[in-house]
Amino acid sequence: MASVNKVIIVGNLGRDPEIRYMPSGDAIANIAVATSYKSKDKNTGEQKELTEWHRISFFGRLAEIVGQYLKKGSSVYVEGRLQTRKYTDKDGVEKYATDIIAENMQMLGGRQGMGGDAGGMDDGGGYDAPQQSRPAPQRQAPPPAPAARPAQRPAPNFSDMDDDIPF
């Protein structure tokens, strides 16, 4: 049976990211993101806002980007997966914690406080697995203006279409 473990969080950082480095030199960043939910109290009809806190972990280059560009109050979109871990607290009691392991991150809002150069954020500030450099897009001349009355085209014949379309 197929299964899906996917989480999408859009919220604000509650504190500055915590950055650590493993012995191999790989970065690990941990953030706490607040999301809110508005509901109406059934008894009083009063509007309530409930806040949830989410622990999110980033690894490798994504962790370095989080440490460099995010700060307390930053708005962020994160895609990832849930992972539950077991640990023993200082009193010897075994506990479980469920965290989000980030796989993709998009910074939301303005670029205030990030300095002059956007640091490679010309694609909108989204980050996921490292990408190979892409050639700059070539600008083309605009297409020539259409003739006053374009020639009529015959109706398409759909019977000769390739059946290997994946959707």
CYANA upper distance limits for C-alpha pairs under 8 A (distance plus 0.5 A):
  5 ASN  CA     81 ARG  CA      5.90
  5 ASN  CA     82 LEU  CA      6.97
  6 LYS  CA     79 GLU  CA      7.65
  6 LYS  CA     80 GLY  CA      6.23
  6 LYS  CA     81 ARG  CA      5.20
  6 LYS  CA     82 LEU  CA      7.53
  7 VAL  CA     78 VAL  CA      8.44
  7 VAL  CA     79 GLU  CA      6.13
  7 VAL  CA     80 GLY  CA      5.69
  7 VAL  CA     81 ARG  CA      5.89
  7 VAL  CA     82 LEU  CA      7.41
  7 VAL  CA    100 ILE  CA      7.98
  8 ILE  CA     77 TYR  CA      7.74
  8 ILE  CA     78 VAL  CA      6.20
  8 ILE  CA     79 GLU  CA      5.09
  8 ILE  CA     80 GLY  CA      7.12
  9 ILE  CA     35 THR  CA      8.11
  9 ILE  CA     76 VAL  CA      8.43
  9 ILE  CA     77 TYR  CA      6.23
  9 ILE  CA     78 VAL  CA      5.70
  9 ILE  CA     79 GLU  CA      7.07
 10 VAL  CA     35 THR  CA      7.33
 10 VAL  CA     75 SER  CA      7.86
 10 VAL  CA     76 VAL  CA      6.23
 10 VAL  CA     77 TYR  CA      4.95
 10 VAL  CA     78 VAL  CA      6.96
 11 GLY  CA     33 VAL  CA      6.26
 11 GLY  CA     34 ALA  CA      5.88
 11 GLY  CA     35 THR  CA      5.44
 11 GLY  CA     36 SER  CA      8.44
 11 GLY  CA     75 SER  CA      6.11
 11 GLY  CA     76 VAL  CA      6.20
 11 GLY  CA     77 TYR  CA      7.30
 12 ASN  CA     33 VAL  CA      5.76
 12 ASN  CA     34 ALA  CA      5.89
 12 ASN  CA     35 THR  CA      7.56
 12 ASN  CA     72 LYS  CA      8.16
 12 ASN  CA     73 GLY  CA      5.87
 12 ASN  CA     74 SER  CA      5.87
 12 ASN  CA     75 SER  CA      4.93
 12 ASN  CA     76 VAL  CA      6.65
 13 LEU  CA     31 ILE  CA      7.26
 13 LEU  CA     32 ALA  CA      6.21
 13 LEU  CA     33 VAL  CA      5.01
 13 LEU  CA     34 ALA  CA      6.86
 13 LEU  CA     71 LYS  CA      7.38
 13 LEU  CA     72 LYS  CA      5.55
 13 LEU  CA     73 GLY  CA      5.44
 13 LEU  CA     74 SER  CA      5.98
 13 LEU  CA     75 SER  CA      7.16
 13 LEU  CA     76 VAL  CA      8.10
 14 GLY  CA     31 ILE  CA      8.33
 14 GLY  CA     32 ALA  CA      6.18
 14 GLY  CA     33 VAL  CA      6.33
 14 GLY  CA     34 ALA  CA      6.93
 14 GLY  CA     72 LYS  CA      5.98
 14 GLY  CA     73 GLY  CA      6.64
 15 ARG  CA     31 ILE  CA      7.69
 15 ARG  CA     32 ALA  CA      7.23
 15 ARG  CA     71 LYS  CA      7.29
 15 ARG  CA     72 LYS  CA      4.81
 15 ARG  CA     73 GLY  CA      7.68
 16 ASP  CA     31 ILE  CA      7.64
 16 ASP  CA     70 LEU  CA      7.67
 16 ASP  CA     71 LYS  CA      5.08
 16 ASP  CA     72 LYS  CA      5.08
 17 PRO  CA     29 ALA  CA      6.78
 17 PRO  CA     30 ASN  CA      6.22
 17 PRO  CA     31 ILE  CA      5.46
 17 PRO  CA     32 ALA  CA      8.40
 17 PRO  CA     66 VAL  CA      7.58
 17 PRO  CA     67 GLY  CA      6.39
 17 PRO  CA     70 LEU  CA      7.51
 17 PRO  CA     71 LYS  CA      6.95
 17 PRO  CA     72 LYS  CA      8.14
 18 GLU  CA     29 ALA  CA      5.96
 18 GLU  CA     30 ASN  CA      5.69
 18 GLU  CA     31 ILE  CA      7.08
 18 GLU  CA     67 GLY  CA      7.89
 19 ILE  CA     27 ALA  CA      7.37
 19 ILE  CA     28 ILE  CA      6.22
 19 ILE  CA     29 ALA  CA      4.99
 19 ILE  CA     30 ASN  CA      7.18
 19 ILE  CA     63 ALA  CA      7.98
 19 ILE  CA     64 GLU  CA      8.41
 19 ILE  CA     67 GLY  CA      6.79
 20 ARG  CA     27 ALA  CA      6.36
 20 ARG  CA     28 ILE  CA      5.71
 20 ARG  CA     29 ALA  CA      6.93
 21 TYR  CA     25 GLY  CA      6.08
 21 TYR  CA     26 ASP  CA      6.08
 21 TYR  CA     27 ALA  CA      5.02
 21 TYR  CA     28 ILE  CA      6.43
 22 MET  CA     26 ASP  CA      5.92
 22 MET  CA     27 ALA  CA      6.93
 22 MET  CA     28 ILE  CA      7.91
 26 ASP  CA     59 PHE  CA      7.75
 26 ASP  CA     60 GLY  CA      5.78
 26 ASP  CA     61 ARG  CA      8.47
 27 ALA  CA     59 PHE  CA      6.31
 27 ALA  CA     60 GLY  CA      5.48
 27 ALA  CA     61 ARG  CA      7.61
 27 ALA  CA     63 ALA  CA      6.22
 27 ALA  CA     64 GLU  CA      6.70
 28 ILE  CA     57 SER  CA      7.51
 28 ILE  CA     58 PHE  CA      6.17
 28 ILE  CA     59 PHE  CA      5.20
 28 ILE  CA     60 GLY  CA      6.98
 28 ILE  CA     63 ALA  CA      5.88
 28 ILE  CA     64 GLU  CA      8.18
 29 ALA  CA     57 SER  CA      6.20
 29 ALA  CA     58 PHE  CA      5.51
 29 ALA  CA     59 PHE  CA      7.00
 29 ALA  CA     63 ALA  CA      5.32
 29 ALA  CA     64 GLU  CA      7.85
 29 ALA  CA     66 VAL  CA      7.39
 29 ALA  CA     67 GLY  CA      7.21
 30 ASN  CA     55 ARG  CA      7.54
 30 ASN  CA     56 ILE  CA      6.19
 30 ASN  CA     57 SER  CA      5.08
 30 ASN  CA     58 PHE  CA      6.87
 31 ILE  CA     55 ARG  CA      6.47
 31 ILE  CA     56 ILE  CA      5.86
 31 ILE  CA     57 SER  CA      7.12
 32 ALA  CA     53 TRP  CA      6.84
 32 ALA  CA     54 HIS  CA      5.96
 32 ALA  CA     55 ARG  CA      5.25
 32 ALA  CA     56 ILE  CA      6.76
 33 VAL  CA     53 TRP  CA      6.12
 33 VAL  CA     54 HIS  CA      5.67
 33 VAL  CA     55 ARG  CA      7.17
 33 VAL  CA     56 ILE  CA      7.97
 34 ALA  CA     51 THR  CA      6.90
 34 ALA  CA     52 GLU  CA      6.12
 34 ALA  CA     53 TRP  CA      5.13
 34 ALA  CA     54 HIS  CA      6.91
 35 THR  CA     51 THR  CA      6.14
 35 THR  CA     52 GLU  CA      5.83
 35 THR  CA     53 TRP  CA      7.04
 35 THR  CA     54 HIS  CA      8.43
 36 SER  CA     49 GLU  CA      6.94
 36 SER  CA     50 LEU  CA      5.94
 36 SER  CA     51 THR  CA      4.82
 36 SER  CA     52 GLU  CA      6.65
 37 TYR  CA     49 GLU  CA      6.06
 37 TYR  CA     50 LEU  CA      5.63
 37 TYR  CA     51 THR  CA      6.93
 38 LYS  CA     47 GLN  CA      7.41
 38 LYS  CA     48 LYS  CA      6.10
 38 LYS  CA     49 GLU  CA      4.91
 38 LYS  CA     50 LEU  CA      6.80
 39 SER  CA     47 GLN  CA      6.32
 39 SER  CA     48 LYS  CA      5.82
 39 SER  CA     49 GLU  CA      6.96
 39 SER  CA     50 LEU  CA      8.47
 40 LYS  CA     45 GLY  CA      6.07
 40 LYS  CA     46 GLU  CA      6.02
 40 LYS  CA     47 GLN  CA      4.98
 40 LYS  CA     48 LYS  CA      6.35
 41 ASP  CA     45 GLY  CA      5.41
 41 ASP  CA     46 GLU  CA      5.76
 41 ASP  CA     47 GLN  CA      6.82
 41 ASP  CA     48 LYS  CA      7.26
 42 LYS  CA     46 GLU  CA      8.44
 54 HIS  CA     99 ASP  CA      7.73
 54 HIS  CA    100 ILE  CA      7.94
 55 ARG  CA     99 ASP  CA      5.83
 55 ARG  CA    100 ILE  CA      6.70
 56 ILE  CA     99 ASP  CA      6.41
 56 ILE  CA    100 ILE  CA      5.14
 56 ILE  CA    101 ILE  CA      6.40
 56 ILE  CA    102 ALA  CA      6.95
 57 SER  CA     63 ALA  CA      8.46
 57 SER  CA     99 ASP  CA      7.79
 57 SER  CA    100 ILE  CA      6.72
 57 SER  CA    101 ILE  CA      5.55
 57 SER  CA    102 ALA  CA      6.40
 58 PHE  CA     62 LEU  CA      6.56
 58 PHE  CA     63 ALA  CA      5.23
 58 PHE  CA     66 VAL  CA      8.30
 58 PHE  CA    101 ILE  CA      6.85
 58 PHE  CA    102 ALA  CA      5.84
 58 PHE  CA    103 GLU  CA      8.04
 59 PHE  CA     63 ALA  CA      5.36
 59 PHE  CA     64 GLU  CA      8.49
 59 PHE  CA    102 ALA  CA      8.36
 60 GLY  CA     64 GLU  CA      7.18
 61 ARG  CA     65 ILE  CA      6.84
 61 ARG  CA    129 ALA  CA      8.50
 61 ARG  CA    130 PRO  CA      7.87
 62 LEU  CA     66 VAL  CA      6.77
 62 LEU  CA    104 ASN  CA      8.47
 62 LEU  CA    105 MET  CA      8.39
 62 LEU  CA    127 TYR  CA      7.33
 62 LEU  CA    128 ASP  CA      7.17
 62 LEU  CA    129 ALA  CA      8.05
 63 ALA  CA     67 GLY  CA      6.72
 64 GLU  CA     68 GLN  CA      6.65
 65 ILE  CA     69 TYR  CA      6.50
 65 ILE  CA     70 LEU  CA      8.37
 66 VAL  CA     70 LEU  CA      5.81
 67 GLY  CA     71 LYS  CA      8.38
 69 TYR  CA    114 MET  CA      6.99
 70 LEU  CA     74 SER  CA      6.44
 70 LEU  CA    107 MET  CA      8.43
 74 SER  CA    107 MET  CA      8.27
 74 SER  CA    108 LEU  CA      8.07
 74 SER  CA    109 GLY  CA      8.31
 75 SER  CA    107 MET  CA      6.89
 75 SER  CA    108 LEU  CA      5.61
 75 SER  CA    109 GLY  CA      6.82
 76 VAL  CA    105 MET  CA      7.61
 76 VAL  CA    106 GLN  CA      6.36
 76 VAL  CA    107 MET  CA      5.23
 76 VAL  CA    108 LEU  CA      5.70
 77 TYR  CA    105 MET  CA      6.19
 77 TYR  CA    106 GLN  CA      5.44
 77 TYR  CA    107 MET  CA      6.82
 77 TYR  CA    108 LEU  CA      7.35
 78 VAL  CA    102 ALA  CA      6.98
 78 VAL  CA    103 GLU  CA      8.14
 78 VAL  CA    104 ASN  CA      6.32
 78 VAL  CA    105 MET  CA      5.03
 78 VAL  CA    106 GLN  CA      6.89
 79 GLU  CA    102 ALA  CA      6.35
 79 GLU  CA    103 GLU  CA      6.31
 79 GLU  CA    104 ASN  CA      5.59
 79 GLU  CA    105 MET  CA      6.86
 80 GLY  CA    100 ILE  CA      6.61
 80 GLY  CA    101 ILE  CA      5.84
 80 GLY  CA    102 ALA  CA      4.67
 80 GLY  CA    103 GLU  CA      5.27
 80 GLY  CA    104 ASN  CA      7.08
 81 ARG  CA    100 ILE  CA      6.00
 81 ARG  CA    101 ILE  CA      5.84
 81 ARG  CA    102 ALA  CA      7.18
 81 ARG  CA    103 GLU  CA      8.10
 82 LEU  CA     98 THR  CA      7.09
 82 LEU  CA     99 ASP  CA      6.29
 82 LEU  CA    100 ILE  CA      5.20
 82 LEU  CA    101 ILE  CA      6.77
 83 GLN  CA     98 THR  CA      6.06
 83 GLN  CA     99 ASP  CA      5.93
 83 GLN  CA    100 ILE  CA      6.68
 83 GLN  CA    101 ILE  CA      7.26
 84 THR  CA     96 TYR  CA      7.17
 84 THR  CA     97 ALA  CA      6.03
 84 THR  CA     98 THR  CA      4.63
 84 THR  CA     99 ASP  CA      6.75
 85 ARG  CA     96 TYR  CA      6.12
 85 ARG  CA     97 ALA  CA      5.95
 85 ARG  CA     98 THR  CA      6.84
 85 ARG  CA     99 ASP  CA      8.43
 86 LYS  CA     94 GLU  CA      7.42
 86 LYS  CA     95 LYS  CA      6.24
 86 LYS  CA     96 TYR  CA      5.00
 86 LYS  CA     97 ALA  CA      7.05
 87 TYR  CA     94 GLU  CA      6.17
 87 TYR  CA     95 LYS  CA      5.90
 87 TYR  CA     96 TYR  CA      6.75
 87 TYR  CA     97 ALA  CA      8.44
 88 THR  CA     92 GLY  CA      6.01
 88 THR  CA     93 VAL  CA      5.84
 88 THR  CA     94 GLU  CA      4.82
 88 THR  CA     95 LYS  CA      6.42
 89 ASP  CA     93 VAL  CA      5.96
 89 ASP  CA     94 GLU  CA      6.95
 89 ASP  CA     95 LYS  CA      7.48
103 GLU  CA    128 ASP  CA      6.64
103 GLU  CA    129 ALA  CA      8.06
104 ASN  CA    126 GLY  CA      8.00
104 ASN  CA    127 TYR  CA      6.23
104 ASN  CA    128 ASP  CA      4.87
104 ASN  CA    129 ALA  CA      8.00
105 MET  CA    126 GLY  CA      6.25
105 MET  CA    127 TYR  CA      5.66
105 MET  CA    128 ASP  CA      6.84
106 GLN  CA    124 GLY  CA      8.41
106 GLN  CA    125 GLY  CA      6.16
106 GLN  CA    126 GLY  CA      4.58
106 GLN  CA    127 TYR  CA      6.58
107 MET  CA    125 GLY  CA      5.99
107 MET  CA    126 GLY  CA      6.90
108 LEU  CA    125 GLY  CA      8.24
111 ARG  CA    118 ALA  CA      8.35
114 MET  CA    118 ALA  CA      7.53
118 ALA  CA    122 ASP  CA      7.53
120 GLY  CA    125 GLY  CA      8.41
121 MET  CA    125 GLY  CA      5.05
121 MET  CA    126 GLY  CA      7.82
146 PRO  CA    150 PRO  CA      7.60
157 ASN  CA    161 MET  CA      8.41
